[in-house]
Amino acid sequence: MNDETATQPSFPLRETDDDARQLARQLIGDVRHAALAVLDENGAPAVTRIAFGVESDGTMVSLISDLSAHAKRLKAHPRCGLLIGDPPQKGDPLAFPRLSLAAEVRFLSRDDPSHSARRDEWLKTHPKSALYIDFSDFNFIAFTPLHGDLNGGFGKAYHLTRADLI
């Protein structure tokens, strides 16, 4: 150990257990919005809020406009970050669980035979999107999780693999 590493604190990760996996899956299933981080044209991070959902088979999806900057950026660089977990109305937002996911995006075609069922399922949890879901520039994207970092509250940090998340 050199002088530099001797003064750095160890990273406070706990061993990933079933409770951490369950909390991560609960966060994914409960939220209806997420923060999406993409790379812009200059390689800098850009973050936006998106509608978010999980299909009955566990696929994480969003409905986005092809006209949006983040859609264009995802087509150029399909890897992205998601921050999942709504802060509470009261209390310290940093004391409550949140999940940071690294993911890869796949654009889903409106011509896919499953589009109609996906559309109907989406509207059950995102009814206000009925105003624009059928516009030709709105399409679904699917997120394939690569790995994640779960902050389960004060002193509860975990690293999750893809297998932990699905």
DSSP file with accessible surface (Angstrom, degrees, kcal/mol):
  #  RESIDUE AA STRUCTURE BP1 BP2  ACC     N-H-->O    O-->H-N    N-H-->O    O-->H-N    TCO  KAPPA ALPHA  PHI   PSI    X-CA   Y-CA   Z-CA
    1    1 A M              0   0  192      0, 0.0     2,-0.1     0, 0.0     0, 0.0   0.000 360.0 360.0 360.0 130.8    0.0    0.0    0.0
    2    2 A N     >  -     0   0   92      1,-0.1     4,-1.9     0, 0.0     0, 0.0  -0.389 360.0 -96.5 -93.4 175.9    1.4    3.4   -0.9
    3    3 A D  H  > S+     0   0  145      1,-0.2     4,-1.0     2,-0.2    -1,-0.1   0.853 121.4  54.7 -59.9 -36.6    0.9    6.7    0.9
    4    4 A E  H >> S+     0   0  132      1,-0.2     3,-0.6     2,-0.2     4,-0.5   0.943 111.9  41.0 -65.7 -46.8   -2.0    7.7   -1.4
    5    5 A T  H >4 S+     0   0   62      1,-0.2     3,-0.6     2,-0.2    -1,-0.2   0.801 106.3  65.1 -73.1 -26.0   -4.1    4.6   -0.9
    6    6 A A  H 3< S+     0   0   60     -4,-1.9    -1,-0.2     1,-0.2    -2,-0.2   0.817 105.1  44.7 -65.9 -27.1   -3.4    4.5    2.8
    7    7 A T  H << S+     0   0  118     -4,-1.0    -1,-0.2    -3,-0.6    -2,-0.2   0.565  93.5  93.9 -95.4  -8.0   -5.3    7.7    3.3
    8    8 A Q  S << S-     0   0  109     -3,-0.6     3,-0.1    -4,-0.5     2,-0.0  -0.689  77.9-121.7 -86.7 135.8   -8.3    6.9    1.1
    9    9 A P        -     0   0  122      0, 0.0     2,-0.1     0, 0.0    -2,-0.1  -0.366  32.1-103.9 -70.9 152.2  -11.3    5.4    2.8
   10   10 A S        -     0   0  107      1,-0.1     0, 0.0    -2,-0.0     0, 0.0  -0.456  41.3 -97.7 -72.6 151.9  -12.5    2.0    1.6
   11   11 A F        -     0   0  154      1,-0.1     2,-1.8    -2,-0.1    -1,-0.1  -0.562  33.9-132.9 -72.5 125.8  -15.6    2.0   -0.6
   12   12 A P        +     0   0   93      0, 0.0   145,-0.6     0, 0.0     2,-0.3  -0.208  48.2 150.1 -83.9  51.7  -18.5    1.1    1.7
   13   13 A L  B     -a  157   0A  75     -2,-1.8     2,-0.2   143,-0.1   145,-0.2  -0.645  34.3-146.5 -82.6 139.1  -20.2   -1.6   -0.3
   14   14 A R        -     0   0  125    143,-3.4   145,-0.5    -2,-0.3     2,-0.3  -0.634  34.8 -89.5 -92.7 161.2  -22.1   -4.3    1.4
   15   15 A E        -     0   0  176     -2,-0.2     2,-0.2   143,-0.1    -1,-0.1  -0.532  50.2-109.5 -69.2 131.0  -22.3   -7.8    0.0
   16   16 A T        +     0   0   29     -2,-0.3     2,-0.2   143,-0.2    -1,-0.1  -0.437  49.0 172.8 -66.3 128.6  -25.3   -8.0   -2.3
   17   17 A D     >  -     0   0   64     -2,-0.2     4,-2.2    -3,-0.0     3,-0.2  -0.716  49.0 -88.1-128.9-179.9  -28.0  -10.1   -0.8
   18   18 A D  H  > S+     0   0  122      1,-0.2     4,-2.6    -2,-0.2     5,-0.2   0.839 123.8  56.8 -62.8 -33.7  -31.6  -11.1   -1.6
   19   19 A D  H  > S+     0   0  127      2,-0.2     4,-2.4     1,-0.2    -1,-0.2   0.912 108.3  47.1 -64.2 -41.2  -32.9   -8.1    0.3
   20   20 A A  H  > S+     0   0    2      2,-0.2     4,-2.5    -3,-0.2    -2,-0.2   0.923 112.8  49.0 -65.6 -43.7  -30.9   -5.7   -1.9
   21   21 A R  H  X S+     0   0   57     -4,-2.2     4,-2.4     1,-0.2    -2,-0.2   0.919 112.4  48.7 -60.9 -43.7  -32.0   -7.6   -5.1
   22   22 A Q  H  X S+     0   0  111     -4,-2.6     4,-2.4     2,-0.2    -2,-0.2   0.916 110.7  50.1 -64.5 -42.0  -35.7   -7.3   -3.9
   23   23 A L  H  X S+     0   0   42     -4,-2.4     4,-2.6     2,-0.2    -2,-0.2   0.927 110.7  50.0 -63.1 -43.0  -35.4   -3.6   -3.1
   24   24 A A  H  X S+     0   0    0     -4,-2.5     4,-2.4     1,-0.2    -2,-0.2   0.940 112.5  46.6 -61.1 -46.1  -33.9   -2.9   -6.5
   25   25 A R  H  X S+     0   0   95     -4,-2.4     4,-2.3     1,-0.2    -1,-0.2   0.876 111.5  52.3 -65.5 -35.2  -36.6   -4.8   -8.3
   26   26 A Q  H  X S+     0   0   96     -4,-2.4     4,-2.0     2,-0.2    -2,-0.2   0.928 109.0  49.4 -66.1 -44.5  -39.3   -3.1   -6.2
   27   27 A L  H  X S+     0   0   22     -4,-2.6     4,-1.5     1,-0.2    -2,-0.2   0.935 111.9  49.1 -58.7 -45.0  -37.8    0.3   -7.1
   28   28 A I  H  < S+     0   0   12     -4,-2.4    -1,-0.2     1,-0.2    -2,-0.2   0.915 115.1  44.2 -61.4 -42.2  -37.9   -0.6  -10.8
   29   29 A G  H  < S+     0   0   31     -4,-2.3    -1,-0.2     1,-0.2    -2,-0.2   0.771 113.1  50.0 -75.7 -25.1  -41.5   -1.8  -10.6
   30   30 A D  H  < S+     0   0  102     -4,-2.0    -1,-0.2    -5,-0.1    -2,-0.2   0.760  90.2  85.9 -88.1 -27.8  -42.9    1.0   -8.6
   31   31 A V     <  -     0   0    4     -4,-1.5     3,-0.1    -5,-0.2    53,-0.0  -0.421  45.7-171.8 -83.3 153.5  -41.7    4.1  -10.5
   32   32 A R  S    S+     0   0   84      1,-0.2    20,-2.3    -2,-0.1     2,-0.3   0.376  76.0  39.0-115.9  -4.5  -43.4    5.8  -13.4
   33   33 A H  E     -B   51   0A  87     18,-0.3    52,-0.5    29,-0.0     2,-0.3  -0.974  62.1-179.6-142.9 155.5  -40.6    8.2  -14.2
   34   34 A A  E     -B   50   0A   2     16,-2.2    16,-2.9    -2,-0.3     2,-0.5  -0.966  32.7-109.4-147.6 161.5  -36.8    8.1  -14.2
   35   35 A A  E     -BC  49  83A  23     48,-2.1    48,-2.3    -2,-0.3     2,-0.5  -0.855  34.2-155.7 -93.2 130.4  -33.8   10.3  -15.0
   36   36 A L  E     -BC  48  82A   0     12,-3.6    12,-2.3    -2,-0.5     2,-0.5  -0.941   4.8-162.1-111.2 126.5  -32.1    9.3  -18.2
   37   37 A A  E     +BC  47  81A  34     44,-3.0    44,-2.3    -2,-0.5     2,-0.3  -0.935  18.2 164.2-110.5 129.8  -28.5   10.2  -18.8
   38   38 A V  E     -B   46   0A   7      8,-2.8     8,-2.6    -2,-0.5     2,-0.5  -0.833  39.6-101.2-132.1 170.7  -27.1   10.0  -22.3
   39   39 A L  E     -B   45   0A  74     40,-0.3    38,-0.1    38,-0.3    37,-0.1  -0.848  35.4-142.5 -96.1 132.5  -24.0   11.3  -24.1
   40   40 A D    >   -     0   0   30      4,-3.3     3,-2.1    -2,-0.5     6,-0.0  -0.163  38.8 -82.9 -82.4-175.7  -24.4   14.5  -26.2
   41   41 A E  T 3  S+     0   0  131      1,-0.3    -1,-0.1     2,-0.1    -2,-0.0   0.705 131.2  48.9 -63.4 -20.3  -22.7   15.2  -29.5
   42   42 A N  T 3  S-     0   0  148      2,-0.1    -1,-0.3     3,-0.0    -3,-0.0   0.319 120.9-104.2-100.4   5.1  -19.6   16.4  -27.7
   43   43 A G  S <  S+     0   0   49     -3,-2.1    -2,-0.1     1,-0.3    -4,-0.0   0.555  79.8 131.6  84.0   7.6  -19.4   13.4  -25.4
   44   44 A A        -     0   0   40      1,-0.1    -4,-3.3    -5,-0.0    -1,-0.3  -0.629  63.8-100.2 -90.1 152.2  -20.7   15.3  -22.4
   45   45 A P  E     -B   39   0A 105      0, 0.0     2,-0.4     0, 0.0    -6,-0.2  -0.437  35.5-171.8 -72.0 144.3  -23.4   13.9  -20.2
   46   46 A A  E     -B   38   0A  22     -8,-2.6    -8,-2.8    -2,-0.1     2,-0.4  -0.997   5.4-160.4-135.1 134.9  -27.0   15.1  -20.7
   47   47 A V  E     +B   37   0A 103     -2,-0.4     2,-0.3   -10,-0.2   -10,-0.2  -0.941  14.6 165.2-122.6 140.0  -29.8   14.2  -18.3
   48   48 A T  E     -B   36   0A  53    -12,-2.3   -12,-3.6    -2,-0.4     2,-0.4  -0.943  36.3-108.5-143.2 164.2  -33.6   14.4  -18.9
   49   49 A R  E     -B   35   0A 166     -2,-0.3     2,-0.3   -14,-0.2   -14,-0.2  -0.816  39.1-178.8 -96.1 136.7  -36.7   13.0  -17.2
   50   50 A I  E     -B   34   0A   8    -16,-2.9   -16,-2.2    -2,-0.4     2,-0.2  -0.917  33.7-104.5-130.1 158.0  -38.6   10.2  -19.0
   51   51 A A  E     -B   33   0A  20     12,-0.4     2,-0.3    -2,-0.3   -18,-0.3  -0.592  45.5-166.6 -73.2 145.7  -41.7    8.2  -18.4
   52   52 A F        +     0   0    0    -20,-2.3     2,-0.3    -2,-0.2    10,-0.2  -0.988  14.8 161.1-141.3 144.9  -40.7    4.7  -17.3
   53   53 A G  E     -D   61   0A   2      8,-2.2     8,-3.0    -2,-0.3     2,-0.4  -0.980  29.8-129.7-156.8 168.3  -42.4    1.3  -17.0
   54   54 A V  E     -D   60   0A  49     -2,-0.3     6,-0.2     6,-0.2     5,-0.1  -0.994  24.9-136.9-126.0 127.1  -42.0   -2.4  -16.7
   55   55 A E    >   -     0   0   18      4,-3.0     3,-2.6    -2,-0.4    63,-0.0  -0.309  34.3 -97.8 -76.7 166.8  -43.8   -4.8  -18.9
   56   56 A S  T 3  S+     0   0  109      1,-0.3    -1,-0.1     2,-0.1    -2,-0.0   0.781 125.7  54.6 -59.2 -24.4  -45.4   -8.0  -17.6
   57   57 A D  T 3  S-     0   0  112      2,-0.1    -1,-0.3     1,-0.0    -2,-0.0   0.414 124.5-102.6 -89.2   3.6  -42.4  -10.0  -18.8
   58   58 A G  S <  S+     0   0   44     -3,-2.6     2,-0.2     1,-0.3    -2,-0.1   0.385  71.1 147.9  94.8  -3.2  -40.0   -7.6  -16.8
   59   59 A T        -     0   0   34     -5,-0.1    -4,-3.0     1,-0.1     2,-0.4  -0.487  44.6-134.8 -68.2 128.2  -38.8   -5.6  -19.8
   60   60 A M  E     +DE  54 143A   7     83,-0.7    83,-3.0    -2,-0.2     2,-0.3  -0.731  36.5 171.9 -84.1 130.0  -38.0   -2.0  -18.8
   61   61 A V  E     -DE  53 142A   3     -8,-3.0    -8,-2.2    -2,-0.4     2,-0.3  -0.893  23.6-167.4-137.3 165.1  -39.4    0.4  -21.3
   62   62 A S  E     - E   0 141A   0     79,-1.8    79,-2.5    -2,-0.3     2,-0.5  -0.967  21.1-132.5-145.7 158.1  -40.1    4.1  -22.1
   63   63 A L  E     + E   0 140A  12     -2,-0.3   -12,-0.4   -12,-0.2     2,-0.3  -0.973  38.2 167.9-112.2 117.1  -42.1    5.9  -24.7
   64   64 A I  E     - E   0 139A   5     75,-2.7    75,-2.7    -2,-0.5     2,-0.4  -0.928  35.3-111.7-132.7 157.6  -40.1    8.7  -26.3
   65   65 A S  E >   - E   0 138A  17     -2,-0.3     3,-1.7    73,-0.2     6,-0.3  -0.705  15.7-139.0 -87.1 136.5  -40.4   11.0  -29.3
   66   66 A D  T 3  S+     0   0   43     71,-3.4    -1,-0.1    -2,-0.4    72,-0.1   0.700 104.3  64.0 -62.8 -18.3  -38.0   10.5  -32.2
   67   67 A L  T 3  S+     0   0  123     70,-0.2    -1,-0.3     4,-0.1     2,-0.1   0.613  82.1 102.5 -81.5 -12.8  -37.8   14.4  -32.3
   68   68 A S  S <> S-     0   0   23     -3,-1.7     4,-1.8     1,-0.1     5,-0.2  -0.369  77.8-127.0 -73.7 151.7  -36.3   14.5  -28.8
   69   69 A A  H  > S+     0   0   49      1,-0.2     4,-2.4     2,-0.2     5,-0.2   0.897 110.1  55.3 -62.7 -39.1  -32.6   15.2  -28.3
   70   70 A H  H  > S+     0   0   32      1,-0.2     4,-2.4     2,-0.2    -1,-0.2   0.858 104.7  53.0 -68.6 -30.1  -32.2   12.1  -26.1
   71   71 A A  H  > S+     0   0    0     -6,-0.3     4,-1.9     2,-0.2    -1,-0.2   0.948 111.2  46.2 -65.6 -45.7  -33.7    9.8  -28.8
   72   72 A K  H  X S+     0   0  124     -4,-1.8     4,-1.4     1,-0.2    -2,-0.2   0.903 114.2  48.5 -62.6 -39.8  -31.2   11.1  -31.4
   73   73 A R  H  X S+     0   0   53     -4,-2.4     4,-2.5     1,-0.2    -1,-0.2   0.880 109.2  52.2 -69.6 -37.4  -28.4   10.7  -28.9
   74   74 A L  H  < S+     0   0    1     -4,-2.4    -1,-0.2     1,-0.2    -2,-0.2   0.839 105.7  55.1 -67.9 -32.3  -29.5    7.2  -27.9
   75   75 A K  H  < S+     0   0  116     -4,-1.9    -1,-0.2     1,-0.2    -2,-0.2   0.873 113.7  41.8 -67.5 -33.0  -29.5    6.2  -31.6
   76   76 A A  H  < S+     0   0   66     -4,-1.4    -2,-0.2     1,-0.3    -1,-0.2   0.865 135.6  15.5 -78.6 -37.5  -25.8    7.4  -31.8
   77   77 A H     <  -     0   0   93     -4,-2.5   -38,-0.3   -38,-0.1    -1,-0.3  -0.837  67.7-170.7-139.6  95.5  -24.8    5.9  -28.5
   78   78 A P        +     0   0   47      0, 0.0    27,-2.4     0, 0.0     2,-0.3   0.574  59.2  95.3 -73.4  -5.9  -27.3    3.3  -27.1
   79   79 A R  E     + F   0 104A 156     25,-0.2   -40,-0.3    23,-0.0     2,-0.3  -0.663  53.4 155.9 -84.3 143.4  -25.6    3.0  -23.7
   80   80 A C  E     - F   0 103A  15     23,-2.7    23,-2.5    -2,-0.3     2,-0.4  -0.886  37.0-115.7-152.4 176.7  -27.2    5.1  -21.0
   81   81 A G  E     -CF  37 102A  20    -44,-2.3   -44,-3.0    -2,-0.3     2,-0.4  -0.941  20.1-163.1-122.6 147.0  -27.7    5.7  -17.3
   82   82 A L  E     -CF  36 101A   2     19,-2.3    19,-3.1    -2,-0.4     2,-0.6  -0.995   7.9-156.7-128.0 136.9  -31.0    5.6  -15.4
   83   83 A L  E     -CF  35 100A  86    -48,-2.3   -48,-2.1    -2,-0.4     2,-0.4  -0.976  20.6-173.8-111.6 119.4  -31.7    7.0  -11.9
   84   84 A I  E     + F   0  99A   0     15,-3.1    15,-3.0    -2,-0.6   -50,-0.1  -0.940  35.9  77.4-119.8 133.4  -34.7    5.2  -10.5
   85   85 A G        -     0   0   19    -52,-0.5    11,-0.0    -2,-0.4    13,-0.0   0.016  62.4-123.7 133.7 117.2  -36.4    6.1   -7.2
   86   86 A D        -     0   0   91    -59,-0.1    -2,-0.0    -2,-0.1   -52,-0.0  -0.700  27.1-124.3 -84.5 132.7  -38.8    8.8   -6.3
   87   87 A P        -     0   0   83      0, 0.0     4,-0.1     0, 0.0    -2,-0.1  -0.416  34.4-105.1 -70.0 151.9  -37.8   11.1   -3.4
   88   88 A P        -     0   0   43      0, 0.0     8,-0.0     0, 0.0     3,-0.0  -0.271  19.0-118.1 -72.7 163.8  -40.4   11.3   -0.6
   89   89 A Q  S    S+     0   0  192      1,-0.1     2,-0.3     4,-0.0     0, 0.0   0.812 100.3  27.1 -68.6 -32.3  -42.6   14.3    0.0
   90   90 A K  S    S+     0   0  183      2,-0.1     2,-0.1     3,-0.0    -1,-0.1  -0.919 101.4  34.9-129.0 157.9  -41.0   14.8    3.4
   91   91 A G  S    S-     0   0   63     -2,-0.3     5,-0.0    -4,-0.1     3,-0.0  -0.279  99.8 -37.6  94.1 178.1  -37.7   14.0    4.9
   92   92 A D    >   -     0   0   94      1,-0.2     3,-2.1    -2,-0.1     4,-0.2  -0.668  46.6-151.1 -80.3 115.3  -34.2   13.9    3.5
   93   93 A P  G >  S+     0   0   66      0, 0.0     3,-1.1     0, 0.0    -1,-0.2   0.799  95.3  61.6 -59.1 -24.7  -34.3   12.6   -0.1
   94   94 A L  G 3  S+     0   0  116      1,-0.2    59,-0.1    -7,-0.1     4,-0.1   0.593  94.8  61.9 -79.2  -7.5  -30.8   11.2    0.3
   95   95 A A  G <  S+     0   0   48     -3,-2.1    59,-0.5    58,-0.1    -1,-0.2   0.443  93.5  80.2 -93.5  -0.5  -31.9    8.9    3.1
   96   96 A F  S <  S-     0   0   84     -3,-1.1    57,-0.3    -4,-0.2    55,-0.1  -0.755  90.6 -87.1-111.2 154.8  -34.3    7.0    0.8
   97   97 A P        +     0   0   39      0, 0.0     2,-0.3     0, 0.0    55,-0.2  -0.205  46.8 164.8 -63.7 145.8  -33.6    4.2   -1.7
   98   98 A R  E     - G   0 151A  62     53,-2.2    53,-2.8    -4,-0.1     2,-0.4  -0.970  22.8-144.2-155.4 155.0  -32.5    4.9   -5.3
   99   99 A L  E     -FG  84 150A   0    -15,-3.0   -15,-3.1    -2,-0.3     2,-0.6  -0.986   2.1-158.8-128.0 127.1  -31.0    2.8   -8.0
  100  100 A S  E     -FG  83 149A  60     49,-2.8    49,-2.7    -2,-0.4     2,-0.4  -0.943  20.9-168.3-105.6 117.9  -28.5    4.0  -10.6
  101  101 A L  E     -FG  82 148A   2    -19,-3.1   -19,-2.3    -2,-0.6     2,-0.5  -0.882  20.9-151.1-110.9 140.3  -28.5    1.6  -13.6
  102  102 A A  E     +FG  81 147A  23     45,-2.9    44,-3.4    -2,-0.4    45,-1.2  -0.906  37.6 164.9 -97.7 133.1  -26.2    1.3  -16.6
  103  103 A A  E     -FG  80 145A   1    -23,-2.5   -23,-2.7    -2,-0.5     2,-0.4  -0.934  37.1-129.8-145.4 166.6  -28.2    0.1  -19.5
  104  104 A E  E     -FG  79 144A  74     40,-2.2    40,-3.0    -2,-0.3     2,-0.3  -0.978  27.9-136.5-121.9 138.4  -28.3   -0.4  -23.3
  105  105 A V  E     - G   0 143A  11    -27,-2.4     2,-0.4    -2,-0.4    38,-0.2  -0.728  14.3-168.9 -99.4 143.2  -31.3    0.8  -25.3
  106  106 A R  E     - G   0 142A 132     36,-2.3    36,-2.8    -2,-0.3     2,-0.4  -0.999  21.7-132.9-126.4 127.4  -33.1   -1.0  -28.1
  107  107 A F  E     - G   0 141A  63     -2,-0.4     2,-0.5    34,-0.2    34,-0.2  -0.688  20.3-143.4 -81.1 131.4  -35.6    0.8  -30.2
  108  108 A L        -     0   0   11     32,-2.7    32,-0.5    -2,-0.4     2,-0.1  -0.838  14.4-125.2-101.9 130.7  -38.8   -1.1  -30.7
  109  109 A S    >   -     0   0   60     -2,-0.5     3,-1.3     1,-0.1     6,-0.1  -0.432   4.7-138.8 -76.1 142.2  -40.6   -0.9  -34.0
  110  110 A R  T 3  S+     0   0   69      1,-0.2    -1,-0.1    -2,-0.1     6,-0.1   0.698 106.3  62.8 -67.6 -19.7  -44.2    0.1  -34.3
  111  111 A D  T 3  S+     0   0  149      4,-0.1    -1,-0.2     3,-0.1    -2,-0.0   0.562  76.5 114.0 -82.2  -8.8  -44.5   -2.7  -36.9
  112  112 A D  S X  S-     0   0   63     -3,-1.3     3,-2.2     1,-0.1     4,-0.4  -0.393  75.9-126.9 -62.8 136.8  -43.6   -5.3  -34.3
  113  113 A P  T 3  S+     0   0  130      0, 0.0     3,-0.4     0, 0.0     4,-0.4   0.758 109.0  56.9 -58.1 -23.4  -46.5   -7.7  -33.6
  114  114 A S  T 3> S+     0   0   44      1,-0.2     4,-2.6     2,-0.1     5,-0.2   0.486  80.0  93.5 -87.1  -1.1  -46.3   -7.0  -29.9
  115  115 A H  H <> S+     0   0   22     -3,-2.2     4,-3.0     1,-0.2     5,-0.2   0.911  82.7  50.9 -59.8 -44.5  -46.7   -3.2  -30.3
  116  116 A S  H  > S+     0   0   74     -3,-0.4     4,-2.3    -4,-0.4    -1,-0.2   0.930 113.4  44.0 -62.0 -44.9  -50.4   -3.2  -29.8
  117  117 A A  H  > S+     0   0   61     -4,-0.4     4,-2.5     2,-0.2    -1,-0.2   0.903 114.0  51.3 -65.8 -40.3  -50.2   -5.1  -26.6
  118  118 A R  H  X S+     0   0   28     -4,-2.6     4,-2.6     2,-0.2    -2,-0.2   0.925 110.0  50.2 -60.8 -45.8  -47.3   -3.0  -25.4
  119  119 A R  H  X S+     0   0   57     -4,-3.0     4,-2.2    -5,-0.2    -2,-0.2   0.938 112.1  46.7 -57.6 -48.9  -49.3    0.2  -26.1
  120  120 A D  H  X S+     0   0   79     -4,-2.3     4,-1.0     1,-0.2    -2,-0.2   0.911 113.3  48.2 -63.7 -41.5  -52.3   -1.1  -24.2
  121  121 A E  H  X S+     0   0   55     -4,-2.5     4,-0.8     1,-0.2     3,-0.5   0.907 110.4  52.4 -65.3 -41.2  -50.2   -2.2  -21.2
  122  122 A W  H >X S+     0   0    9     -4,-2.6     4,-2.0     1,-0.2     3,-1.0   0.917 104.6  55.6 -60.3 -44.0  -48.4    1.2  -21.2
  123  123 A L  H 3< S+     0   0   34     -4,-2.2    -1,-0.2     1,-0.3    -2,-0.2   0.771  96.8  65.0 -65.4 -23.6  -51.7    3.1  -21.1
  124  124 A K  H 3< S+     0   0  173     -4,-1.0    -1,-0.3    -3,-0.5    -2,-0.2   0.859 117.5  25.7 -65.0 -34.6  -52.8    1.3  -18.0
  125  125 A T  H << S+     0   0   58     -3,-1.0    -2,-0.2    -4,-0.8    -1,-0.2   0.581 132.3  38.3-105.6 -13.0  -50.0    2.8  -16.0
  126  126 A H    ><  +     0   0   17     -4,-2.0     3,-1.7    -5,-0.2     4,-0.2  -0.511  65.5 160.7-133.2  61.5  -49.4    6.0  -18.0
  127  127 A P  G >   +     0   0   88      0, 0.0     3,-1.7     0, 0.0     4,-0.2   0.808  69.1  63.9 -61.0 -28.8  -53.0    7.1  -19.0
  128  128 A K  G >  S+     0   0  177      1,-0.3     3,-1.4     2,-0.2     4,-0.2   0.741  87.2  71.8 -68.6 -19.5  -52.0   10.7  -19.8
  129  129 A S  G X> S+     0   0    2     -3,-1.7     4,-2.5     1,-0.3     3,-1.7   0.592  71.2  89.9 -73.3  -4.2  -49.8    9.5  -22.6
  130  130 A A  G <4 S+     0   0   57     -3,-1.7     4,-0.3     1,-0.3    -1,-0.3   0.781  76.1  68.2 -58.9 -23.9  -53.0    8.7  -24.5
  131  131 A L  G <4 S+     0   0  141     -3,-1.4    -1,-0.3     1,-0.2    -2,-0.2   0.782 122.1   7.9 -65.7 -27.1  -52.8   12.2  -25.8
  132  132 A Y  T X4 S+     0   0   80     -3,-1.7     3,-2.1    -4,-0.2     6,-0.2   0.472  93.5 103.7-135.3  -5.1  -49.6   11.4  -27.9
  133  133 A I  T 3< S+     0   0    1     -4,-2.5    -3,-0.1     1,-0.3    -2,-0.1   0.813  87.8  48.5 -58.1 -29.2  -48.9    7.7  -27.9
  134  134 A D  T 3  S+     0   0   87     -4,-0.3    -1,-0.3     3,-0.1     2,-0.1   0.452  80.2 118.0 -94.3   1.6  -50.2    7.3  -31.4
  135  135 A F  S X  S-     0   0  113     -3,-2.1     3,-1.9     1,-0.1    -3,-0.1  -0.443  75.2-121.8 -63.9 142.7  -48.3   10.2  -32.9
  136  136 A S  T 3  S+     0   0  103      1,-0.3    -1,-0.1    -2,-0.1   -26,-0.1   0.734 108.3  57.0 -64.7 -21.3  -46.0    8.8  -35.6
  137  137 A D  T 3  S+     0   0   33    -72,-0.1   -71,-3.4   -71,-0.0     2,-0.5   0.549  87.3  92.3 -88.3  -4.0  -42.8   10.1  -33.9
  138  138 A F  E <   +E   65   0A  37     -3,-1.9     2,-0.3   -73,-0.3   -73,-0.2  -0.791  51.8 161.0 -96.2 126.3  -43.5    8.3  -30.5
  139  139 A N  E     -E   64   0A  20    -75,-2.7   -75,-2.7    -2,-0.5     2,-0.3  -0.954  36.3-109.6-139.6 157.8  -41.9    4.9  -30.1
  140  140 A F  E     -E   63   0A   1    -32,-0.5   -32,-2.7    -2,-0.3     2,-0.3  -0.614  25.1-164.2 -87.2 147.8  -41.0    2.5  -27.4
  141  141 A I  E     -EG  62 107A   0    -79,-2.5   -79,-1.8    -2,-0.3     2,-0.4  -0.948   9.3-144.2-125.1 149.6  -37.5    1.8  -26.3
  142  142 A A  E     -EG  61 106A   0    -36,-2.8   -36,-2.3    -2,-0.3     2,-0.5  -0.933   8.7-143.8-114.1 140.2  -36.4   -1.2  -24.1
  143  143 A F  E     -EG  60 105A   5    -83,-3.0   -83,-0.7    -2,-0.4   -38,-0.2  -0.906   5.1-161.0-103.9 127.1  -33.6   -1.0  -21.6
  144  144 A T  E     - G   0 104A  44    -40,-3.0   -40,-2.2    -2,-0.5     2,-0.1  -0.940  25.3-131.4-102.5 113.6  -31.3   -4.0  -21.1
  145  145 A P  E     - G   0 103A   6      0, 0.0   -42,-0.3     0, 0.0     3,-0.1  -0.427  25.8-179.0 -68.1 139.4  -29.7   -3.5  -17.7
  146  146 A L  E     -     0   0A  44    -44,-3.4    16,-0.7     1,-0.5     2,-0.3   0.785  64.9 -41.0-100.5 -45.9  -25.9   -4.0  -17.6
  147  147 A H  E     -HG 161 102A  78    -45,-1.2   -45,-2.9    14,-0.2    -1,-0.5  -0.953  58.5-149.8-170.5 171.3  -25.3   -3.4  -13.9
  148  148 A G  E     -HG 160 101A   0     12,-2.7    12,-3.5    -2,-0.3     2,-0.5  -0.979  14.4-136.4-151.8 162.6  -26.4   -1.1  -11.1
  149  149 A D  E     -HG 159 100A  74    -49,-2.7   -49,-2.8    -2,-0.3     2,-0.5  -0.993  24.0-159.1-122.7 119.8  -25.6    0.7   -7.9
  150  150 A L  E     -HG 158  99A   3      8,-2.6     8,-2.5    -2,-0.5     2,-0.7  -0.878  11.2-167.6-103.0 125.6  -28.2    0.6   -5.2
  151  151 A N  E     -HG 157  98A  49    -53,-2.8   -53,-2.2    -2,-0.5     6,-0.2  -0.950   8.2-177.4-106.6 104.8  -28.3    3.1   -2.4
  152  152 A G        -     0   0    9      4,-3.7     2,-0.2    -2,-0.7     5,-0.1   0.286  57.6 -70.0 -86.6  11.1  -30.8    1.5    0.0
  153  153 A G  S >  S-     0   0    5    -57,-0.3     3,-2.3     3,-0.3    -1,-0.3  -0.685  94.3  -8.0 121.5-179.2  -30.7    4.3    2.5
  154  154 A F  T 3  S-     0   0  195    -59,-0.5   -59,-0.1     1,-0.3     3,-0.0  -0.191 135.2  -2.5 -54.0 122.8  -28.0    5.5    4.9
  155  155 A G  T 3  S+     0   0   49      1,-0.1     2,-0.4  -141,-0.0    -1,-0.3   0.643 103.9 110.4  73.7  16.3  -25.1    3.0    5.0
  156  156 A K    <   +     0   0   95     -3,-2.3    -4,-3.7     2,-0.0     2,-0.4  -0.675  36.7 154.2-125.8  76.7  -26.7    0.5    2.6
  157  157 A A  E     +aH  13 151A  25   -145,-0.6  -143,-3.4    -2,-0.4     2,-0.3  -0.887  12.7 173.3-108.8 135.9  -24.7    0.6   -0.7
  158  158 A Y  E     - H   0 150A  17     -8,-2.5    -8,-2.6    -2,-0.4     2,-0.5  -0.990  27.7-138.7-139.3 147.0  -24.6   -2.4   -3.1
  159  159 A H  E     - H   0 149A  72   -145,-0.5     2,-0.4    -2,-0.3   -10,-0.2  -0.915  26.4-159.1-102.4 131.6  -23.3   -3.1   -6.5
  160  160 A L  E     - H   0 148A   0    -12,-3.5   -12,-2.7    -2,-0.5     2,-0.1  -0.927   4.8-145.0-115.7 135.7  -25.7   -5.2   -8.6
  161  161 A T  E  >  - H   0 147A  66     -2,-0.4     4,-1.0   -14,-0.2     3,-0.3  -0.399  36.5 -99.4 -84.5 171.8  -24.9   -7.3  -11.6
  162  162 A R  H >> S+     0   0  108    -16,-0.7     3,-1.0     1,-0.2     4,-0.9   0.915 126.1  55.0 -56.8 -42.5  -27.2   -7.8  -14.6
  163  163 A A  H 34 S+     0   0   71      1,-0.3     3,-0.4     2,-0.2    -1,-0.2   0.844 103.2  55.5 -62.6 -32.4  -28.3  -11.2  -13.1
  164  164 A D  H 34 S+     0   0   17     -3,-0.3    -1,-0.3     1,-0.2    -2,-0.2   0.760 108.9  49.1 -67.9 -24.2  -29.3   -9.4   -9.8
  165  165 A L  H <<        0   0    8     -3,-1.0    -1,-0.2    -4,-1.0    -2,-0.2   0.589 360.0 360.0 -95.9 -14.5  -31.6   -7.1  -11.7
  166  166 A I     <        0   0  116     -4,-0.9  -108,-0.1    -3,-0.4  -141,-0.1  -0.653 360.0 360.0-114.1 360.0  -33.6   -9.5  -13.9
